[in-house]
Amino acid sequence: MTIKHDGLDVSWLGYATVRIESPDGFVVYFDPGRYGVLDDYYARDGDLILVTHNHHYDSDAIEQVADADATVVAFEGVDAATIDRDVVPVEELPYETVRVGEADHLTVGEVDVWSLPAFNDPDGPHLRDGDVVHPQGFGCGYHISIADRTVFWPGDSDVLEGHKHLEVSLFLANIGGSVVMDRHEAADLAETLDPDLVLPIHYDTIPLLETDPDAFVVDVANRGIPVVLDDPDQV
């Protein structure tokens, strides 16, 4: 379904895929695709596509959502040669492509985009069999300004100190846990950020990301922060 937020139309389409449309019709997609979340979805209306890291890079999905004149912004570490799936290299996509590092800024159309570090602390709780799944330099998050609103998608990351100092209107909370921040940590971050709205995403798509979204909503709401669930099965 579509959530209305201060003039923005916001839809979580599953996994890490979020579509945002401004009042002027400018469309942004975060991390489109994988795990069948965009099966039979061929909007091809995206003006700006943002990709955080290898795990969320799906070239077929980008072609399903991108307008012919789209700009694709991808983290510099996204590398088709190191992805164990059949994907087209970023620079071979039929769109304007831009690479960003961990702390870059650019403007695409009416949107300002800032990239941010995204990683797991090697001494933290979000490891797999003792290994860091998202080491520093593997991916990024995004903080964007669109239609005088700010949207924050931390990507696949622990909560980092820099996150706490952002001005955020809409917080796309990564609550899957295991190899990313969990719902408790995301709720604590939401309390610190004090956004106008929190929308949890990136959960329950695969067993690794199973969590309790209703408990997250109760937790955040009890802190006095507006929060809403979206159903990716209701496009």
HUSULSUL-V88826 format. One record per backbone hydrogen bond with DSSP energy under -1.0 kcal/mol. CO is the residue of the C=O (numbers start at 1). NH is the residue of the N-H. If there is no record, write none. Layout:
co->CO nh->NH
co->CO nh->NH
This chain:
co->3 nh->10
co->5 nh->8
co->8 nh->5
co->9 nh->21
co->10 nh->3
co->11 nh->19
co->14 nh->17
co->15 nh->202
co->17 nh->13
co->18 nh->30
co->19 nh->11
co->20 nh->28
co->21 nh->9
co->22 nh->25
co->26 nh->22
co->27 nh->47
co->27 nh->48
co->28 nh->20
co->29 nh->50
co->30 nh->18
co->34 nh->37
co->36 nh->39
co->38 nh->41
co->46 nh->67
co->47 nh->71
co->48 nh->29
co->49 nh->73
co->50 nh->31
co->51 nh->75
co->52 nh->140
co->53 nh->56
co->54 nh->57
co->58 nh->62
co->59 nh->63
co->60 nh->64
co->61 nh->65
co->62 nh->66
co->64 nh->44
co->65 nh->46
co->67 nh->70
co->70 nh->96
co->71 nh->49
co->72 nh->98
co->73 nh->51
co->74 nh->100
co->75 nh->78
co->79 nh->82
co->80 nh->83
co->85 nh->87
co->89 nh->92
co->90 nh->93
co->93 nh->95
co->96 nh->72
co->98 nh->74
co->100 nh->76
co->104 nh->115
co->106 nh->113
co->108 nh->111
co->111 nh->108
co->112 nh->145
co->113 nh->106
co->114 nh->143
co->116 nh->141
co->119 nh->158
co->121 nh->124
co->125 nh->127
co->128 nh->131
co->131 nh->128
co->134 nh->120
co->135 nh->138
co->141 nh->116
co->142 nh->153
co->143 nh->114
co->144 nh->151
co->145 nh->112
co->146 nh->149
co->149 nh->146
co->150 nh->169
co->150 nh->170
co->151 nh->144
co->152 nh->172
co->153 nh->142
co->155 nh->157
co->157 nh->181
co->161 nh->164
co->162 nh->165
co->163 nh->166
co->169 nh->196
co->169 nh->197
co->170 nh->152
co->171 nh->173
co->171 nh->199
co->173 nh->201
co->177 nh->179
co->181 nh->177
co->182 nh->186
co->183 nh->187
co->184 nh->188
co->185 nh->189
co->186 nh->190
co->187 nh->191
co->188 nh->192
co->189 nh->193
co->190 nh->194
co->197 nh->171
co->198 nh->228
co->199 nh->173
co->201 nh->175
co->206 nh->209
co->207 nh->210
co->209 nh->204
co->212 nh->216
co->213 nh->217
co->214 nh->218
co->215 nh->219
co->216 nh->220
co->217 nh->221
co->218 nh->222
co->220 nh->223
co->220 nh->225
co->221 nh->224
co->226 nh->198
co->231 nh->234
